[in-house]
Amino acid sequence: MSAQQNPAVPSAARRITMREIAQKLGMHHTTVSLALRNSSLLREETKKKICDAALRLGYRPDPMLSALNTYRQSKHAAVFQAVIGWIDNWKGEQGKLLKVPTYSAYYEGARARAEELGYMVETFRMHEKGMTPQRMQQIFRARNVGGVLVAPQERPGNYLGLDFSETCALAFGFSSQPWQLNLITARHEQIMDLIIENIYRLGYRRPGYCVLPESDSGSNFTWISRWNYFLSTYKGMVVLPRVDALDRASLAQWIKDNKPDVVVGFGDLLSRIEGLGYSVPGDIGFVSIAATPGRSRATGVDQNDLLIGRTAVDVLVGMIHRNETGLPRVPIRTFVDCTWFEGQTLRLQKPKQRK
């Protein structure tokens, strides 16, 4: 009998079914289905036995049936699957992390998408009294936490100390350690591309970079790298020294010494500049690296934070279904594009009159 005629040999013409796997193992086909979807309803040893058998027999999911099943599930209310952990590694009062608009939007986007898929996002604080990495791992097991979202860190390079061998994990941005985690973030080079292109288009030629080095690390130093590259290639741009500090006195002195016609930074910089008595955009233009349409009049880059949060859950749930626990051998980076927001803090510059 040829390989194509032998039902024990998988081929392109004949697809091994879940019922055949179940028959081989003496199980019900629904148990096999649950195992291949990494359901939390089954014990780990049962899932492993079934998945090993599926691989041995050459099982491959039918893409058309998978698409049909996804469509059918989308037409019904989501059934609770498991808890997704939101890891907060910030010191101080509870909720401090979520006072940062970008991070709050990550959380809200993640929470909304998780609910649509039948998951619940629950916050786990690393700095709760008596909490240790070992204790956190025990909580994950007890609460059936199949995956965790590692929120941005309060300080670059903060070490979590968690053992991810039993957990699927996805980090927001480059601030988390270890860097071997899969991560999701905005496309940082595009942020600076949009900023330089738009301020140049409007006629600004003395741009000031008001981002501190510790914030640069959040983009893996992509912002400052693109900034320096573009200033060296755009005709007529004056290269100003970057700001050393953002306290009132330092900022006032820096503006007085360098006379920027536009400054680039985060949203709170706008109020600081206006607090020094400057009119924006009358005296100085302002561009926000993380614009928040509807919450601020600042012109700048909308990093689509809600979409990043929602996409993070999609990526993590896929990892959970594939049982991708532990540190990946080759980390995967997921980048979400940004969009330009026309606020009220830039204006077209009049050409300089020659004397």
Secondary structure, 3 states (H helix, E strand, C coil): CCCCCCCCCCCCCCCCCHHHHHHHHCCCHHHHHHHHCCCCCCCHHHHHHHHHHHHHHCCCCCHHHHHHHHHHHHCCCCCCCCEEEEEECCCCCCCCHHHCHHHHHHHHHHHHHHHHCCCEEEEEECCCCCCCHHHHHHHHHHCCEEEEEECCCCCCCCECCCCHHHCEEEEECCCCECCCCEEEEECHHHHHHHHHHHHHHCCCCCEEECCCHHHHHHHCCHHHHHHHHHHHHCCCCCCCCCCCCCCHHHHHHHHHHHCCCEEEECCHHHHHHHHCCCCCCCCCEEEECCCCCCCCCCCEEECCHHHHHHHHHHHHHHHHHCCCCCCCCCCCEEEECCEEECCCCCCCCCCCCCC
